[in-house]
């Protein structure tokens, strides 16, 4: 642990249920610290944290905070930029003179003394960082990892090692959080404009990625998506490589797709690793795997270890997560919440199931993102055979006048489309002929997944009974 963190024995997280906050909470629990926090709602993730020893409550009420966290000298308050400025607990600790740090700042302090592999990008970073962590973990190199999703291989978003100096982290661009990091290896998967409520313009958004490249250590590496609109600012001693599915310093050749499998040859400046088999055989994962294998090989993972790790990689929950697969119904859940992510996810599903009807349920995330990209969302969703569009999930935001799911809905060209509330979704699905269903979005649609899965299983069983 970094010296600046050692004086604290108590860590209180405002927004502890967030995926990035929860892995920090787990880290400090593993260090033997007292951990507590607040979140708006109880979720499977917060329930797991409570079982692991964290004190959590779900009402913004300073009287609900356990007494040990009022020791100002030995308590650090960790918060996310998503917490509103009106939050009473946050304001209490601030006015009482407690040390407050943003989540990204704490992560930066933890990783300062390690060899950090930092994966940034508008989309793809959770899958790529998860792949890198699995590649390293299954090799002689090993790693620590703070992941932006729950790894299905390890059922956790935190991996700890007592023998490796490497730490894999997801570098979040929201609120310029990734500027607290000091990468040894940096990966940038995409820089499609997002979070314009923070950045104000597309140019400022991309400039923040260029600033991120300037933070790479002089002995480090940058692995940059080919043709991305980012001009590196790293020091001259940093080795810069490009990658993509079919061109760049790292790329794939001899790709074979069929029988539910994807196999390709990994080509790099250091040689070829033939016959890489993807454990999650989705077309977009070819490119994700290229970036991950590039970072892993630069870290010392050998070809035999690459083969085995990629074959056994199971992905992350809510990242192209196949929840149900029967002879007649497939149900996939995906966290996609940016127009380009939606398009890539839908294209991947259509490639896997070219003869089946694809029904998509999309829950828009944030009023500002909907306002800024509603036409792009509509264009991506129009790739579907059937669209079910839910109300906007607001997360940290207040409503914006005139910004509703309807502005997306009106632009969708797919004829078979419906706009509904989340509470109506199960009823609508009950009456639909479902062949392939995909749920999309970064909000709270995941709370309906068990019920949707149950409904589709019953549909499939009835279909077989009729046959």
Backbone torsions as a table, in degrees:
resi	resn	phi	psi	omega
1	UNK	NA	142.4	178.0
2	UNK	-61.6	145.2	-176.8
3	UNK	-55.9	-37.6	-176.2
4	UNK	-65.7	-16.0	-177.8
5	UNK	-97.5	-12.3	-168.7
6	UNK	-70.8	-20.3	-177.3
7	UNK	-74.8	-14.7	-174.9
8	UNK	-96.4	130.5	175.0
9	UNK	-108.4	-12.7	-179.8
10	UNK	-122.3	134.5	180.0
11	UNK	-128.4	119.9	-177.9
12	UNK	-115.4	123.1	-173.6
13	UNK	-107.9	121.5	174.9
14	UNK	-95.9	104.3	-170.9
15	UNK	102.3	36.3	-170.9
16	UNK	-63.8	-21.3	-176.2
17	UNK	-81.4	-7.1	177.0
18	UNK	-65.3	151.1	-174.8
19	UNK	-62.7	-37.0	179.3
20	UNK	-77.6	-34.2	177.9
21	UNK	-70.6	-39.0	-174.7
22	UNK	-66.4	-32.6	177.9
23	UNK	-72.1	-30.0	173.2
24	UNK	-67.9	-41.5	177.4
25	UNK	-59.0	-43.4	178.4
26	UNK	-63.1	-38.4	179.5
27	UNK	-60.2	-47.7	-177.4
28	UNK	-71.7	-30.7	172.6
29	UNK	-62.5	-41.4	178.9
30	UNK	-66.0	-26.5	177.7
31	UNK	-82.2	-0.6	178.6
32	UNK	84.1	16.3	-179.3
33	UNK	-86.4	162.7	174.0
34	UNK	-86.0	125.1	-173.3
35	UNK	-125.5	133.8	175.3
36	UNK	-146.1	177.8	178.7
37	UNK	174.0	174.6	178.5
38	UNK	-119.3	144.9	164.1
39	UNK	-147.8	161.1	-174.6
40	UNK	-68.5	-39.3	-175.4
41	UNK	-136.6	153.4	175.5
42	UNK	-81.9	133.8	-179.6
43	UNK	-133.4	168.4	174.3
44	UNK	-53.8	-34.1	-179.5
45	UNK	-69.0	-44.1	178.7
46	UNK	-68.5	-35.0	177.0
47	UNK	-62.1	-39.9	177.8
48	UNK	-65.3	-41.8	178.2
49	UNK	-61.7	-39.4	178.4
50	UNK	-63.5	-40.5	177.5
51	UNK	-64.5	-29.6	-179.6
52	UNK	-83.1	-5.5	173.1
53	UNK	119.9	2.3	-179.7
54	UNK	-83.3	144.6	175.3
55	UNK	-94.8	112.7	-174.7
56	UNK	-127.2	139.0	172.0
57	UNK	-131.4	168.3	-167.1
58	UNK	-128.5	27.1	176.2
59	UNK	-134.4	131.2	179.1
60	UNK	-71.2	87.3	-172.7
61	UNK	-150.4	113.1	-176.3
62	UNK	-61.9	-26.3	179.2
63	UNK	-70.3	-16.3	179.5
64	UNK	-87.0	-7.0	-179.2
65	UNK	-77.7	127.0	178.8
66	UNK	-56.5	146.1	-172.1
67	UNK	-59.0	-32.7	-175.0
68	UNK	-63.4	-20.7	-178.7
69	UNK	-84.7	4.7	176.1
70	UNK	-95.7	6.1	174.1
71	UNK	-80.8	94.9	-170.9
72	UNK	-60.8	-37.1	-175.6
73	UNK	-68.4	-30.8	-172.4
74	UNK	-115.9	13.3	-178.9
75	UNK	-119.6	130.6	174.4
76	UNK	-108.0	131.8	177.2
77	UNK	-98.9	122.5	-179.5
78	UNK	-112.0	132.7	-178.7
79	UNK	-140.3	166.0	177.4
80	UNK	-111.0	157.1	177.4
81	UNK	-63.7	-16.4	-179.5
82	UNK	-74.8	-14.7	179.3
83	UNK	-73.3	127.3	-178.2
84	UNK	-66.1	150.6	-178.1
85	UNK	-65.7	-15.8	-179.7
86	UNK	-86.7	-0.9	-176.0
87	UNK	-61.5	122.9	-171.3
88	UNK	-69.5	-38.1	179.1
89	UNK	-65.1	-44.1	178.2
90	UNK	-59.0	-44.7	-178.9
91	UNK	-68.2	-34.3	177.1
92	UNK	-62.6	-51.5	-177.6
93	UNK	-64.1	-35.3	179.3
94	UNK	-66.5	-47.7	-177.4
95	UNK	-70.4	-24.8	179.9
96	UNK	-84.1	0.1	173.9
97	UNK	84.5	18.6	176.4
98	UNK	-71.3	155.2	172.5
99	UNK	-76.3	121.8	178.0
100	UNK	-114.0	136.5	176.0
101	UNK	-137.3	141.8	173.6
102	UNK	-69.7	153.6	179.0
103	UNK	-52.1	-45.8	-176.6
104	UNK	-64.0	-34.8	178.9
105	UNK	-66.0	-41.7	178.2
106	UNK	-64.9	-44.0	178.3
107	UNK	-60.9	-39.9	177.6
108	UNK	-62.0	-40.6	178.9
109	UNK	-65.9	-41.2	-179.0
110	UNK	-64.2	-39.8	-173.6
111	UNK	-88.3	-6.6	-176.5
112	UNK	-55.1	-38.9	-174.4
113	UNK	-91.0	7.0	-179.3
114	UNK	-115.4	174.9	172.6
115	UNK	-90.6	101.0	-171.4
116	UNK	-89.9	127.0	170.3
117	UNK	-102.4	111.8	-171.3
118	UNK	-113.2	121.6	-176.8
119	UNK	-107.0	116.3	-179.0
120	UNK	-116.7	160.4	176.4
121	UNK	151.8	150.2	178.5
122	UNK	-58.8	-36.8	178.2
123	UNK	-150.1	157.7	179.7
124	UNK	94.9	-14.7	-171.9
125	UNK	-69.3	-32.4	180.0
126	UNK	-68.0	-44.5	178.8
127	UNK	-65.8	-44.9	-178.0
128	UNK	-64.9	-44.5	179.9
129	UNK	-65.7	-37.1	176.4
130	UNK	-64.3	-40.8	176.6
131	UNK	-62.8	-45.5	-179.9
132	UNK	-60.1	-45.8	-179.8
133	UNK	-59.9	-42.4	-179.6
134	UNK	-68.3	-41.1	176.9
135	UNK	-58.2	-45.1	-179.1
136	UNK	-71.7	-41.4	-176.2
137	UNK	-64.2	-36.1	-178.2
138	UNK	-88.0	6.6	-179.8
139	UNK	-112.3	-179.3	176.6
140	UNK	-73.7	-9.5	-175.3
141	UNK	-80.4	-46.8	-178.4
142	UNK	66.4	173.7	-179.9
143	UNK	-169.9	166.3	161.4
144	UNK	-100.2	157.5	179.1
145	UNK	-155.0	135.0	171.1
146	UNK	-112.7	102.3	-170.3
147	UNK	-100.1	153.0	-179.8
148	UNK	-91.9	13.8	176.8
149	UNK	-156.4	166.0	178.5
150	UNK	-83.9	111.7	178.8
151	UNK	-64.9	128.4	178.5
152	UNK	-73.2	-24.5	176.7
153	UNK	-68.3	-34.3	-173.1
154	UNK	-119.5	-4.1	-178.9
155	UNK	51.9	41.5	-178.9
156	UNK	-158.6	162.7	172.5
157	UNK	-110.2	13.9	177.8
158	UNK	-136.4	128.0	173.0
159	UNK	-121.5	134.7	-179.8
160	UNK	-124.7	142.9	-179.7
161	UNK	-134.4	141.4	176.6
162	UNK	-100.1	7.8	-178.7
163	UNK	-126.1	-7.9	-175.5
164	UNK	-113.2	141.4	175.6
165	UNK	-87.7	-7.7	-174.6
166	UNK	-85.4	135.9	173.6
167	UNK	-127.0	122.8	177.5
168	UNK	-93.9	128.4	179.6
169	UNK	-135.5	148.2	171.8
170	UNK	-85.6	121.6	-175.3
171	UNK	-94.3	102.2	-173.4
172	UNK	-84.2	128.1	-178.2
173	UNK	-85.3	-12.9	-178.6
174	UNK	-60.2	133.3	179.6
175	UNK	57.9	25.4	-179.9
176	UNK	57.9	30.6	-176.7
177	UNK	-58.0	-35.0	-175.1
178	UNK	-71.5	-4.5	176.9
179	UNK	-76.3	-7.0	174.8
180	UNK	-83.1	-9.7	-173.0
181	UNK	-90.6	160.7	177.9
182	UNK	-131.7	83.0	-171.8
183	UNK	-70.8	145.2	163.4
184	UNK	-88.6	-47.6	171.1
185	UNK	-121.1	126.9	175.4
186	UNK	-113.9	136.4	174.8
187	UNK	-119.5	132.1	173.7
188	UNK	-120.5	115.4	-174.0
189	UNK	-89.7	-29.0	-176.6
190	UNK	-169.0	154.5	175.2
191	UNK	-138.5	39.3	175.6
192	UNK	-68.8	132.8	-172.1
193	UNK	-53.9	137.4	177.4
194	UNK	-156.7	170.8	177.5
195	UNK	52.8	42.4	-178.8
196	UNK	-69.6	-13.9	173.4
197	UNK	-66.5	-27.0	178.4
198	UNK	-91.7	-45.5	-170.9
199	UNK	-88.7	-27.0	177.1
200	UNK	85.8	-32.3	-179.1
201	UNK	-152.1	159.4	177.2
202	UNK	-63.2	-36.1	-178.8
203	UNK	-64.8	-43.5	179.9
204	UNK	-65.4	-35.6	178.6
205	UNK	-62.6	-50.4	-179.0
206	UNK	-66.5	-34.8	179.2
207	UNK	-61.5	-32.0	-179.6
208	UNK	-68.2	-32.0	174.5
209	UNK	-68.5	-37.2	177.9
210	UNK	-65.8	-38.3	174.1
211	UNK	-61.2	-40.9	178.0
212	UNK	-57.5	-40.5	-179.6
213	UNK	-65.9	-26.9	179.7
214	UNK	-71.1	-13.5	-177.4
215	UNK	-89.5	-5.8	-179.9
216	UNK	-65.6	136.9	179.2
217	UNK	-58.5	150.7	-179.2
218	UNK	-58.7	-27.2	179.7
219	UNK	-95.2	18.0	-170.7
220	UNK	-99.2	-169.1	-176.2
221	UNK	-135.3	147.0	170.8
222	UNK	-121.3	125.6	176.6
223	UNK	-111.8	107.7	-167.6
224	UNK	-115.1	131.5	176.2
225	UNK	-56.6	131.6	-179.5
226	UNK	-59.4	136.3	176.4
227	UNK	68.7	15.0	176.7
228	UNK	-73.8	148.3	-176.6
229	UNK	-85.9	54.5	178.2
230	UNK	-130.0	126.8	176.9
231	UNK	-99.1	112.7	-176.9
232	UNK	-59.8	142.8	176.6
233	UNK	-118.3	16.5	-175.4
234	UNK	-70.2	164.6	179.6
235	UNK	-65.0	157.3	-173.1
236	UNK	-63.7	-22.0	-179.3
237	UNK	-81.8	-11.5	177.8
238	UNK	-73.6	131.5	178.4
239	UNK	-85.8	124.1	-176.7
240	UNK	-107.5	126.7	177.8
241	UNK	-123.5	152.3	173.7
242	UNK	-111.7	158.7	177.7
243	UNK	-149.1	157.3	166.7
244	UNK	-169.8	-176.3	-177.8
245	UNK	-64.6	-39.5	-173.1
246	UNK	-132.2	9.2	175.1
247	UNK	-156.2	164.2	-177.4
248	UNK	112.1	175.4	178.4
249	UNK	-60.2	-39.4	174.6
250	UNK	-113.8	126.3	179.2
251	UNK	-158.9	176.8	-179.9
252	UNK	-106.8	147.1	171.7
253	UNK	-135.9	162.1	175.8
254	UNK	55.0	45.6	-178.8
255	UNK	-75.4	132.0	179.2
256	UNK	-124.0	122.9	-179.4
257	UNK	-122.0	124.5	179.2
258	UNK	169.7	156.8	179.6
259	UNK	54.4	34.2	178.8
260	UNK	73.9	15.4	-178.8
261	UNK	-127.0	151.1	171.9
262	UNK	-127.7	125.2	179.8
263	UNK	-131.0	138.8	178.6
264	UNK	-151.1	167.4	174.0
265	UNK	-100.0	131.1	178.8
266	UNK	-90.4	120.0	-176.8
267	UNK	-110.9	129.5	-179.0
268	UNK	-140.7	169.9	175.9
269	UNK	-62.5	-13.0	-175.8
270	UNK	-104.7	2.7	179.2
271	UNK	132.8	-172.4	-177.2
272	UNK	-117.2	135.2	170.3
273	UNK	-110.7	106.1	-174.8
274	UNK	-79.0	157.6	167.7
275	UNK	58.3	50.7	172.3
276	UNK	-77.3	124.6	178.3
277	UNK	-106.0	128.2	-178.5
278	UNK	-82.1	128.4	176.0
279	UNK	-68.9	-31.4	173.3
280	UNK	-113.2	93.3	-169.3
281	UNK	-79.2	72.9	177.6
282	UNK	-119.1	139.4	-171.9
283	UNK	-56.8	-41.7	-179.2
284	UNK	-62.0	-23.8	-179.4
285	UNK	-73.9	-12.3	172.2
286	UNK	-61.3	-51.1	-179.5
287	UNK	-66.2	-42.0	177.0
288	UNK	-58.4	-42.2	-179.3
289	UNK	-65.8	-37.0	178.3
290	UNK	-58.2	-47.9	179.8
291	UNK	-63.0	-43.5	-177.1
292	UNK	-66.9	-44.4	-179.8
293	UNK	-66.0	-35.6	176.8
294	UNK	-59.0	-49.2	179.6
295	UNK	-64.3	-39.8	-178.5
296	UNK	-67.0	-41.8	-179.5
297	UNK	-68.6	-35.6	175.1
298	UNK	-65.3	-22.9	178.8
299	UNK	-88.5	-5.1	175.9
300	UNK	107.4	4.9	177.7
301	UNK	-71.5	134.6	-175.8
302	UNK	-92.2	164.3	-174.5
303	UNK	-56.3	-40.2	-179.8
304	UNK	-63.2	-39.9	179.1
305	UNK	-68.3	-36.0	177.0
306	UNK	-60.8	-47.9	-179.7
307	UNK	-53.7	-52.5	-173.9
308	UNK	-67.1	-42.2	-177.1
309	UNK	-66.9	-43.1	-179.5
310	UNK	-66.8	-35.3	179.3
311	UNK	-66.6	-33.5	-175.1
312	UNK	-99.1	0.5	-180.0
313	UNK	-68.0	126.7	-175.7
314	UNK	-103.7	-7.4	179.9
315	UNK	87.2	-171.7	179.7
316	UNK	-114.7	151.0	174.5
317	UNK	-60.0	139.0	-180.0
318	UNK	71.0	12.5	172.0
319	UNK	-118.4	98.0	-175.7
320	UNK	44.4	55.2	-173.8
321	UNK	-93.0	109.8	179.4
322	UNK	-78.8	106.1	-174.6
323	UNK	-86.9	-28.2	-177.2
324	UNK	-151.1	136.2	178.0
325	UNK	-146.1	102.1	176.5
326	UNK	-115.0	-176.7	-179.6
327	UNK	-63.9	-27.6	-174.1
328	UNK	-121.7	-13.8	-178.6
329	UNK	-134.9	133.9	173.6
330	UNK	-121.9	135.6	178.6
331	UNK	-126.3	120.9	-178.4
332	UNK	-122.0	138.9	175.1
333	UNK	-117.1	134.9	-178.9
334	UNK	-141.7	141.8	-175.4
335	UNK	-79.2	-0.2	-174.2
336	UNK	-48.7	127.4	-178.2
337	UNK	-141.7	8.8	175.8
338	UNK	-118.7	146.2	-176.1
339	UNK	-52.7	-41.1	-179.2
340	UNK	-69.3	-38.1	175.6
341	UNK	-60.2	-43.5	178.9
342	UNK	-58.6	-48.3	-177.9
343	UNK	-60.3	-43.8	-178.8
344	UNK	-67.4	-39.0	179.0
345	UNK	-64.7	-46.6	-179.2
346	UNK	-64.8	-41.5	177.9
347	UNK	-61.6	-39.4	179.4
348	UNK	-63.8	-41.1	180.0
349	UNK	-66.7	-41.2	-180.0
350	UNK	-65.6	-33.3	177.2
351	UNK	-69.3	-35.2	179.6
352	UNK	-74.4	-35.4	-174.4
353	UNK	-130.2	66.9	-172.2
354	UNK	-66.0	-21.0	-176.3
355	UNK	-103.4	0.2	-175.7
356	UNK	-103.2	155.4	175.6
357	UNK	-77.2	128.9	-178.8
358	UNK	-104.5	117.1	176.5
359	UNK	-105.3	128.0	-179.9
360	UNK	-118.1	134.9	172.7
361	UNK	-109.3	120.2	-177.8
362	UNK	-121.2	129.3	174.1
363	UNK	-110.1	104.7	178.8
364	UNK	-58.3	147.2	-177.0
365	UNK	-119.2	114.8	177.8
366	UNK	83.3	137.6	175.8
367	UNK	-67.6	-41.8	-176.9
368	UNK	-65.0	-41.5	179.9
369	UNK	-65.6	-39.0	177.7
370	UNK	-63.7	-45.2	179.2
371	UNK	-59.9	-43.1	-173.9
372	UNK	-76.3	-27.2	-170.4
373	UNK	-131.3	22.2	-172.8
374	UNK	-61.4	-35.0	178.7
375	UNK	-68.9	-38.8	177.9
376	UNK	-67.2	-39.5	176.3
377	UNK	-59.8	-45.6	-179.1
378	UNK	-61.9	-41.0	179.4
379	UNK	-63.0	-42.6	179.7
380	UNK	-67.0	-44.9	-178.2
381	UNK	-66.6	-25.5	179.2
382	UNK	-67.7	-10.2	174.5
383	UNK	-71.5	-19.2	-177.3
384	UNK	-78.5	155.2	174.6
385	UNK	-78.6	-27.9	-179.0
386	UNK	-148.0	132.8	-176.4
387	UNK	-121.1	128.8	170.6
388	UNK	-117.9	113.9	-173.6
389	UNK	-108.0	126.4	-179.5
390	UNK	-96.1	171.1	174.4
391	UNK	-64.6	159.9	179.9
392	UNK	-68.1	135.2	171.4
393	UNK	-87.6	117.3	-170.1
394	UNK	-78.0	-25.4	-175.0
395	UNK	52.4	-117.6	-173.7
396	UNK	-85.2	-2.9	-166.4
397	UNK	-102.6	154.1	169.4
398	UNK	-89.0	153.6	179.8
399	UNK	-57.8	150.6	174.7
400	UNK	-114.1	128.9	-176.6
401	UNK	-56.2	129.0	177.0
402	UNK	84.7	-3.9	-178.9
403	UNK	-105.3	104.2	177.0
404	UNK	-137.8	173.4	177.5
405	UNK	-61.7	-20.8	-177.6
406	UNK	-62.3	-29.8	-178.9
407	UNK	-70.7	-26.6	171.3
408	UNK	-75.2	-48.5	-174.8
409	UNK	-54.3	-44.3	-176.7
410	UNK	-63.7	-24.5	-177.1
411	UNK	-93.9	-10.6	-179.0
412	UNK	-71.3	128.3	-176.2
413	UNK	-90.1	-14.2	176.2
414	UNK	-61.2	127.4	-177.0
415	UNK	-68.6	-37.6	-177.0
416	UNK	-86.5	87.1	-176.3
417	UNK	-140.4	150.2	179.5
418	UNK	-145.7	143.7	177.6
419	UNK	-110.2	128.4	-177.3
420	UNK	-150.8	166.9	173.8
421	UNK	-82.8	156.8	-179.3
422	UNK	-59.6	-35.8	-178.5
423	UNK	-65.9	-18.6	-178.5
424	UNK	-94.5	-7.3	-169.4
425	UNK	-61.2	-47.0	-176.2
426	UNK	-61.7	-39.0	178.4
427	UNK	-63.3	-42.2	179.8
428	UNK	-65.8	-43.5	-179.9
429	UNK	-65.0	-31.8	-178.4
430	UNK	-59.7	-34.6	-175.8
431	UNK	-94.7	1.7	-176.9
432	UNK	-95.8	147.9	169.6
433	UNK	-84.2	105.8	-174.8
434	UNK	-102.5	127.4	171.9
435	UNK	-108.2	-57.0	172.0
436	UNK	-128.6	122.7	178.1
437	UNK	-114.3	133.1	173.9
438	UNK	-126.6	128.7	173.1
439	UNK	-98.6	133.7	-172.2
440	UNK	-131.1	140.1	175.2
441	UNK	137.3	159.1	-175.7
442	UNK	-106.9	11.3	-178.5
443	UNK	-88.4	-132.2	-176.9
444	UNK	-107.9	19.6	178.4
445	UNK	-61.2	-23.3	-178.7
446	UNK	-63.6	-20.3	179.3
447	UNK	-69.9	-18.5	178.8
448	UNK	-91.2	-7.5	-172.6
449	UNK	-57.9	-45.2	179.2
450	UNK	-59.9	-39.5	-179.6
451	UNK	-69.6	-38.8	177.7
452	UNK	-64.3	-44.0	-179.7
453	UNK	-60.3	-43.7	179.7
454	UNK	-62.4	-44.1	-179.6
455	UNK	-61.3	-43.6	-178.3
456	UNK	-69.9	-35.0	175.3
457	UNK	-61.2	-43.8	179.6
458	UNK	-64.4	-39.2	175.9
459	UNK	-59.5	-47.3	-177.9
460	UNK	-63.0	-40.9	178.8
461	UNK	-64.5	-38.7	177.5
462	UNK	-66.0	-39.3	177.7
463	UNK	-58.1	-43.8	-178.4
464	UNK	-70.2	-33.0	178.4
465	UNK	-65.2	-41.9	178.8
466	UNK	-63.8	-41.9	179.3
467	UNK	-64.3	NA	NA
